[in-house]
Amino acid sequence: VQLVESGGGLVQPGGSLRLSCQASGTDFLAYEMSWHRQAPGKQREMIASISRSDTTNYTDSFKGRFAISRDLPADTIYWQMTSLEPGATAVYYCHADIIHGGRKGDDWGQGTQVTVSS
């Protein structure tokens, strides 16, 4: 199973970005999917997660201006960011808990860079 993130890039402060992460492969089921980020010099941290039934869970510091969503048939999750500040600069990673070939496991995407700068 492969997770591929997209949508990162350079954005000015106050701008918006929507990140996407699509899971692909054969004989798999992605159940809980989540976004994480790793800012320069810091540890990777979880931002938000979403279940197959669209139950969401946000780390407190990410509530409000950001939103996680999911397109179940497309095995894709999204991370919508608005009013971006330079502190949001980080590599954003997608993670999925999966059942693949009847076995439970998990996968990470390769990450997408988000840089907030004028």
C-alpha positions in Angstrom: 0.0 0.0 0.0 1.3 3.4 -0.9 0.4 6.8 0.5 1.1 9.8 -1.6 0.7 13.3 -0.4 0.4 16.4 -2.6 -0.6 20.0 -2.4 2.4 21.4 -0.5 4.4 24.4 -1.5 5.3 28.0 -0.8 2.5 30.2 0.5 2.4 33.7 1.9 1.3 34.4 5.4 -2.5 34.6 5.6 -2.8 32.2 2.6 -4.5 28.8 2.3 -3.5 25.4 1.2 -5.2 22.0 0.9 -3.1 19.0 1.2 -4.2 15.6 -0.2 -3.2 12.1 0.6 -4.3 9.1 -1.5 -3.8 5.5 -0.5 -3.4 3.1 -3.3 -2.6 -0.6 -3.8 -4.4 -3.9 -3.9 -6.4 -5.9 -1.4 -6.3 -3.3 1.4 -8.6 -1.3 3.6 -7.5 2.0 5.1 -9.4 2.6 8.3 -8.1 5.4 10.4 -6.1 8.0 8.5 -4.3 11.0 10.0 -2.1 14.0 9.3 1.2 14.7 11.1 3.8 17.3 10.7 7.4 17.9 11.5 8.6 21.4 11.8 12.4 22.2 11.5 14.2 21.1 14.5 11.2 19.5 16.2 9.7 16.1 16.6 6.9 14.8 14.4 3.5 15.5 15.9 0.0 14.4 15.1 -2.4 17.0 13.8 -5.7 15.3 13.3 -7.2 11.9 12.4 -10.3 10.7 10.7 -12.1 7.4 10.8 -14.0 5.7 8.0 -17.2 7.0 9.6 -15.8 10.6 9.4 -15.2 10.8 13.2 -12.5 13.3 13.6 -10.0 14.0 16.3 -7.8 17.1 16.4 -4.8 18.0 18.5 -5.9 21.0 20.5 -3.5 23.5 18.9 -4.9 22.6 15.4 -8.6 23.2 16.1 -10.2 26.2 14.5 -8.5 27.2 11.2 -7.8 23.8 9.9 -9.9 20.9 8.9 -9.4 17.2 8.0 -11.8 15.5 5.6 -12.1 12.3 3.7 -13.3 10.9 0.4 -13.9 7.3 1.3 -14.4 5.9 -2.2 -11.2 7.6 -3.4 -9.2 6.5 -0.3 -8.1 10.1 0.0 -7.9 12.4 3.0 -7.5 16.2 2.9 -6.0 18.8 5.2 -7.4 22.3 4.7 -5.3 25.1 6.1 -6.3 28.7 6.2 -4.8 31.9 7.6 -1.4 30.3 7.5 1.4 31.7 9.7 5.1 31.1 9.3 4.9 28.6 12.3 3.0 26.2 10.0 6.2 25.6 8.0 6.8 21.9 8.2 6.8 18.7 6.3 3.3 17.2 6.5 2.9 13.5 6.5 0.0 11.2 6.0 -0.5 8.0 8.0 -2.9 5.2 7.6 -3.8 2.2 9.7 -4.6 -0.5 7.2 -5.6 -4.0 6.7 -3.6 -5.4 3.8 -3.9 -9.0 2.7 -5.8 -9.8 5.9 -3.1 -8.4 8.2 -3.2 -5.2 10.2 -0.4 -2.7 9.6 0.3 0.9 9.0 1.9 3.1 6.4 3.4 6.6 6.1 3.6 8.8 3.1 6.8 10.5 2.0 5.7 13.9 3.2 5.0 17.2 1.5 6.8 20.4 2.3 4.7 23.4 3.3 6.6 26.7 3.6 4.8 29.8 4.8 6.9 32.9 4.0 6.6 36.3 2.4 
